[in-house]
Amino acid sequence: MSELRLRSDLVGRTPYGAPQLDVPVRLNVNENPFAPSEQLVQAIGEAVMAAAADLNRYPDRDAIELRKDLAAYISSESNAKVSWENIWPANGSNEVMHHLLQAYGGPGRRLVTFGPTYSMYPDYCRETFTEYVEVNRNNDFGIDVDSISSALALNPDIVVLCSPNNPTGTVLDAHVLEHLVQNFEGLIIVDEAYAEFRDDSHQSALAAYANHPKVVVTRTMSKAFSCAGLRLGYAVAHPEIVAACQLVRLPYHLSAVTQAVARAALAHSAELLGQVALLRSERDSLYAWLIEHGFLVSPSGANFILFGTFADRDDVWQQLLHHGVLIRQSGPPGWLRVSIGTPAENESFRKALLSIEL
Ligand SMILES: Cc1ncc(COP(=O)(O)O)c(C=O)c1O
């Protein structure tokens, strides 16, 4: 054992690690199952070659051209009026959130969110020495005005709302967010990693708050946008918050290659988002199928479904794996989460679930 003195709060901890197993049907990390077309692979290759010709130079550390492209995309997707000065991009929305907590969290500051929710929030807090507190969601995994009151009674500096929420899929009601905005002076982060999968009846928080000084919306190209391997997430925020993120980011945090690939992908948004409608309809039919087969299912506005409940969910997970189907043990005890795959993958999941012993 080494004599080196690891930070005491890291002793005995395990790193983030959803299993990366080479099985036929991978439905465990909420990726878009559709790979880019050959033409898009070609376009991305050309963008990388152009960036490679300049690799002796550091990239644009403010990523202005990329931010302009993201602003154009987000304005059209959400009907929000957004300029490049409202955009803060980083290596995945994980890193964006890290920047936000480095700037607005820290020792003596408290973040409150609503559990069960995304498992990385406590880790972002640990890394930024921010206190992490969860208020329980209601039995249906929703949040109402009373949940907001319970959160505010804890005197937070930051409130995080995940919508659609991972792992439950629950979509936030607009009036609940409005109640929070009216009654809280601190930073409000709405994590919309899965926003493009929501139903048309649900507006993004961006529609109302794109330029509101205390509301930040985080988005990613990892999910609907089918670019998880790229590592590109971004915040849509007031320029004052963007300036704060610039204070804490590492120099040149976004490589020239990442910027070039993200811009090439954004130029092909229509193709990359082309399967979102299919994934939504696959989600809705899987939801109906699970109900029909007697499972408890959480209504989802995302590209995954939380279902249960099982006396031994680890055993169910393992049996599915024996059938070549990898899903995720996530959420409260007894529940499992399955990502929406291609129609063939979803069919394999259904067949595997029917064939195992429950
Ligand atoms: C709710 C939520 N937020 C943020 C992320 C991080 O996404 P990324 O860092 O790939 O942008 C995820 C990834 O699974 C997520 O589920």
The ligand as an SDF file (V2000), in Angstrom:
LIG
                    3D

 16 16  0  0  0  0  0  0  0  0999 V2000
  -29.4900   13.7590  -16.4530 C   0  0  0  0  0  0  0  0  0  0  0  0
  -28.1410   13.7350  -17.0840 C   0  0  0  0  0  0  0  0  0  0  0  0
  -27.4360   14.8590  -17.0940 N   0  0  0  0  0  0  0  0  0  0  0  0
  -26.2110   14.8980  -17.6470 C   0  0  0  0  0  0  0  0  0  0  0  0
  -25.6530   13.7810  -18.2130 C   0  0  0  0  0  0  0  0  0  0  0  0
  -24.2520   13.8790  -18.7470 C   0  0  0  0  0  0  0  0  0  0  0  0
  -24.2130   13.8050  -20.1100 O   0  0  0  0  0  0  0  0  0  0  0  0
  -22.9310   14.2040  -20.9460 P   0  0  0  0  0  0  0  0  0  0  0  0
  -21.8050   14.5100  -19.9960 O   0  0  0  0  0  0  0  0  0  0  0  0
  -22.6560   13.0290  -21.8120 O   0  0  0  0  0  0  0  0  0  0  0  0
  -23.3320   15.4250  -21.7140 O   0  0  0  0  0  0  0  0  0  0  0  0
  -26.3590   12.5690  -18.2210 C   0  0  0  0  0  0  0  0  0  0  0  0
  -25.7640   11.3570  -18.7970 C   0  0  0  0  0  0  0  0  0  0  0  0
  -26.2370   10.2710  -18.7110 O   0  0  0  0  0  0  0  0  0  0  0  0
  -27.6420   12.5490  -17.6330 C   0  0  0  0  0  0  0  0  0  0  0  0
  -28.3640   11.4250  -17.5800 O   0  0  0  0  0  0  0  0  0  0  0  0
  1  2  1  0
  2  3  1  0
  2 15  2  0
  3  4  2  0
  4  5  1  0
  5  6  1  0
  5 12  2  0
  6  7  1  0
  7  8  1  0
  8  9  2  0
  8 10  1  0
  8 11  1  0
 12 13  1  0
 12 15  1  0
 13 14  2  0
 15 16  1  0
M  END
$$$$
